């Protein structure tokens, strides 16, 4: 009972601080109450407050500065090209309220198209999930995902009712290698309807594959309105693999 009460209080503090930030009541650059002030206000342990602030900092909503306190971060919408982010954390990092809607989820024996998308060596059971991610009142991303049940057997019974496929995969499934394909694309009528855009509007499309060893894990196609998302990367010459010179 004591543990449940502590968990409930953690959730209450997390929700209230998050709402203060996302509503704009605590604007970017605002120094939030100190750990001691929050501990006194909520009549809880300092450890509980520290865990909440650490979680919000990981979500990109707070910047914690030693001896100075915790400050609301500036909104940002970029993501490193080589990262595999949780879309919920990306939206929260923009300073927007996050929501997701599972549009469909099904399980089937892999089709030739599934095998090509995931680069599967042999046919097997897969889960197909379609999810719409929201940033405030605007659609943020369409997530169209295939999951290989040979490498992720737990997905067979995961209905994605509590967590989106993106969040569940990032937090539950380790991977050893990944591949990205990034392109611009004009929105089809179906895509435009989901993203609340005019047909033909520019979109950013990311195709991503991940593996554990040589075993495919997932293929996902993420489609964003072009004005809501950008990608960046930092690298050095030694990290770039060049093609062999031709004779």
Secondary structure, 3 states (H helix, E strand, C coil): CHHHHHHHHHHHHHHHHHHHHHCCCCCCCCECCCHHHHHHHHCCCHHHHHHHHHHHHHCCCEEEECCCEEEECCCCCEEECCCCCCHHHHHHHCCCCEEEEEEEEEEEECCHHHHHHHCCCCCCEEEEEEEEEEECCEEEEEEEEEEECCCCHHHHHCCCCCCCHHHHHHHHCCCCEEEEEEEEEECCHHHHHHHCCCCCCEEEEEEEEEEECCEEEEEEEEEEECCCCEEECCCCHHHCCCCCCCC
